[in-house]
Amino acid sequence: MVPLSVLDLSPVSAASSPSDAIRQSPPLARLCDHLGYTRYWIAEHHNMPSIATSSPEVLIAHVAATTSRIRVGAGGIMLPNHNPLRVVEMFRTLEALHPGRIDLGLGRAPGTDPVTASALRRGAADDPNERLAELLAFEDATFPALHPYRTITPMPSDVRLPEIWMLGSTLTGAAIAASLGLRYAFAGHFAMRNATAAIAWYKDHFKPSRRLSNAYAMLAVTVVCGADDEHAARLAAPIRLAIVRSRTGQRAPIASVEDALAYRFTPDEQAIAAEFLQGAIIGGPDLVHERLERLAQQKGADELMLSALIPGDERFRSFERVAAAASLAGAHQQEA
């Protein structure tokens, strides 16, 4: 089995609050640390009532301080929303506090709607690729001789950025990661249809760099692991409804299982849910384990990152079941 990791979006349910969702992240991270997952990433989204992870850098600091082994990172820091110098300073600081345990995933999309993106950027018109180039220039001290930023030294100056990952859901992100010699994480949890082509492009065109000598691709996938297949299908019902509401402009927390099962989808809504969940793995432990192995082989992924948009305790149980089925280190001790 390839390494397994976790993507946390702090899902907000109708029965809880956004603060409750955020407060669940540290204990879930500690559980995943114990179970043997490789890394724990925190997403960045804004103005979404069903997702509470608007400040991944803050949560990363807290989660890293309450875990001991697992790598903790951003999945990702969305470049349109952030000043490149500040990103370098923040993640050098995190790396100084938690050496060898921090990841910096960089995304080119804002992670929100156009109006909120405008509020975050305050009219800045620069391209996310320019922000990426500037970030790397600050990190590597490679500004041209007459550039005004050449005299700036990001602090702490004796620490380098942690592992850098390029995030993407299209061939564009794959091309950038390959050309710069960066690790690549593909957002298959909402765009699995493009995964095969993007990962293949990345690996075929990868150029070794100082940061990375060989291509390394991680694939995110939606996973709901129930006690059995029927239980998993019930747990996944709120995800289907949440996606439909989000894509049709209905702002709301994630519904309960009972409310989601009672909802009657229109044909158009069914198509929306089916498109988003293409490639999702929903089932009991044996089925999930088998399909995770098959997915990694089919897509050429070196690592899988599991996203479970399930609020409450069932999210914890889902990751426990996957870990036990995959025989991750620590899973059997947890069962005992």
N, C-alpha and C positions, 0 to 999 in steps of 0.2 A: 504494500500500500504506500502511495506517495505521502509526504507529510500533509497533515491536515491543520488548518488554521481557522480563525473565527473573525467574522466581520460583524461589528456591533453597530446598530442603528438606533438603539434605545427606543424600541417601539412603544407608543403610547396607546393604552387601551381606554375604552369608554368608562371602565371601572376604576381608573387610576388617574394620576396627574403626570404632566411632563417631568416634574421634580422626582416623583416616584420612579419613573422610567430611568432617569439619569442615575439615581441612587442604586439601581440594580446592577449597573455596570461593574463596579468594583467587586462585589461578591461573585458575579458571573465570571469575571476575569480570573479571580482566585481559583474558582472551580476548574476552569479550562487550564490554568497553570498546573494544577494538581493532576488533571486527567491526561496530560501529555500533549496537548495541542502545541503547535510550533510558535504561532504568533497570534496576537490579539489586536486587531485594527479597529479604529473608531472612524466612522464616516463623517462627512460634513454636509449637512443639508440645512436650509433656511426656510422659514415661513411654511412649514409643513406640520399640521397639527398631529399627525400620526408618527412623526420622527423627531426625537428631542436632541440629536447630536449636532448642535450648531457650533460648538466650540471644542473641536477634537483636541487641540493642543492643551487645554485645561484638563480634560479627562485623561489624556495620556499621562500627564504628570502625576495625577492622583492614582491611576491604575498601576503605573510602574512602581510607585512607592508602596503599594499594598500587595505586590506579587514578588516572586523571587527568581523565576527561571524564564518564563515565557517572554518572547519579544513583544513589545508594545509599540504601536505606530498609528499613523494617520492613513486612512483609506478613503479619501486623502485630504491633503490640504489643496483646496481648489484655487489655482493660481489667479483667476480674475478677481478674487476677493482679497488678496493679500499683497502687501508690499514685500518684494523679494528680500531686501535687507533684513526685515523683521523676521521672515521665515528662517533665514540663516541663523540669526541670533537666537531665536526660540529653540531651534532644534540642536544647535550646538550646546545650548544650556541643558537641554534634556539629555543629550549624550554625555555631558560632563557629570550629570547627576546619576545616570544609569548606564555606565559604559558597556557597549556591546549588546544593549537590549532594546534600542530604539530603531524604528523604521520611519522613513519619510516617503510616503506615497504622494505623488503630485498629479493633480488632475487639471485638465484644460477647460472644463465646463464650470459654470458657477454653482451648480447644485441647487438651483432654485428657479423661480419664475422670473421673467424679464424685469418686472417692476422692483422686486426685491433685489435682483442683481444690480439694478441701477442705484438703489439705496446703498448697497455695500460698496460700490465702486465710486460713487459721487461723480459720475461723468467721465472717469478716466477712460481714454480711448485706446490705450495701448493693447497690443495683441498678447494673448497668453503665451505664445511662443517667445515673444520678446521678454516677458517676465521670467520665463524659464532660463533664457540665455543670460539675463542679468543675475539671476540667482546663482547660476553656475560660475559666472564671472566673479561674484563676491566670494564664493567658496574657494575658487582656485586662484584668486588674485590675478586674473588674466585680462583686466581692462586695458585698452590701449594706453600708450604713454601719456597722451594729452587728455584722457578722459577725466572729467571732474570727480568721478567716484573712485579713481585709482588710489587716492590717499586715505580712503575709508578702510578701517580694519574691523570687521565684525568680531564682537566679543561673545564668549571667551575665545581669544585668539589662539590658544594652545590646544584647541579641540577641533576636529573636523566634523563635518556633517555625518550623520549615521548613514546606513544603506539607503540609497535613493532608488525609488521605484517610479516608473512612468505608468500611470493608469490610463485605461482607454476602453472604448467599446466599438471602435472602428479600426480600419487599417492606418489611419493617421497616427494614432497613439503608438501603434506597433512600429511604424516607420521611424518615429522620433526615438523611441527606446532603442531600436536597432542601430540607428546612426550614431547615437551618443554612447552606446555601450552600457545601457542601464538595464536593470531588472524590469520586467514587464508584468503588470497585473491586469487581466482582462475582466471586464464587468459582465460576466456571464449570468449573474443573478437577475439581470434585466435585459440582456441582449445576446443570449446564447447562440442565436442564429449566425452571428458573425465570428464566433470563437475560432472555428477551425481555420478559416482563411487568415485571421489576424495573427494567431499564434504561429502558423506556418510561415507567414511573411516575416515575422519577427526573427524566427530562428534561421531562416534562409538568408537573411540580409544582415544579421548581427555582426557588428564590428567590435572586436575586443578593445577594451579601454583600461585606463589605470584603475577604474572602479570595479571592473568585472571582466574576467578573461573568457568566460563561456556564457552563452545565452541561458537565461533562467526565466521561465514563464509560470506565473500563477494564475489560476482560473477560479473566479468566484462563482458560486452556484447556490441557488436557493435550496435548502434542505429542511424538510420537516420529518422527523423520525418519531413515530408513535410507538406505543406498545405493540401494535400490529398494524396492518395496512388500513383497516377500517378506522382505527383511532387516529392515524395520521391524516386520513382524508377529512375527518372532522376538524382537526387542528388547523388544517390548511384553509378551511372555508373562510375565516376572517381575512386572510391574505387576499383571496380572490376579490372579496368585496372592497377591501381597502384600495386595491389597485384600480378598480373601476371608478371608485369615488375620486381618487386622485387624478386620474386621466380625464375625468369629465367635469372637473372643477368643483367637486363637492368636498369642501374642507371638513374633515371630521377625524376624531381618533378611531382606532381600530375597534370594530364591533366585537361583541361577544360571539362565541361559537353558536349559541342558540339563535341570536339575531341574524347571523350570517347564513345559517342553514335555512332560515325562514325566508330569506330574501329571494325574489324571483327575478332572474337576470333576463334582460332582453337579448335577442340574438347579437346585437352590436356589442353589448356589454360582455357577453360570453366570449366574443372574439377578442376583446381587449384583454380579458383575464388570461385567455389561452395564449396569446402572443407573449405576454409578460412572463408566464410560467413555462414557456418552452424551454425544455432542458431541466426544469426543476425536478428534484428527487423527493418524492413523497411516499412514505411507506413504513413498514416495520423494519427492525434492525437488519435482518438478513437481506431484504430487498435493497435497503439504502446502501449497505456495504458493497453489495454486488454492483450496483449502478455507479457508485463512486469510483470503483476500480475501473469499470468499463469507460466511464467518462474521461478519466485521466489518460487512458490509453488512446482513445479515439481522438481526443483534442491535442495530444502531445503536451499536456501540462506536467510540469515538474512538481507542482504543489497545488492543492485545492483549498480554497477559502470558503467556509460555509456561512451563509446568511440565513438566519431564522427570524423572520418578522413575526414572531409569536410573543405576545406580551405575557408577563407573569411567570409562574413557576414552571409551566410547561416548556418554556424555552430552555431552562436549566436541564430538565429531564431529557429533552431532545438531544442536547450535546452529550449528556451522559450515555445515552443509548448508542449514539454514533461511536463514541470513544470505546465502549465495550465491544461493539461489533467489529471495530477495526483493530482491536487489541492494542490501543495506545498505552504507553507506559503510564501507570497510575490508575487506569480505568478499573481494573479488577480490585485494587485496594479500596477504591471508592465504593464499589458494589458491596464489599465485605463490611 
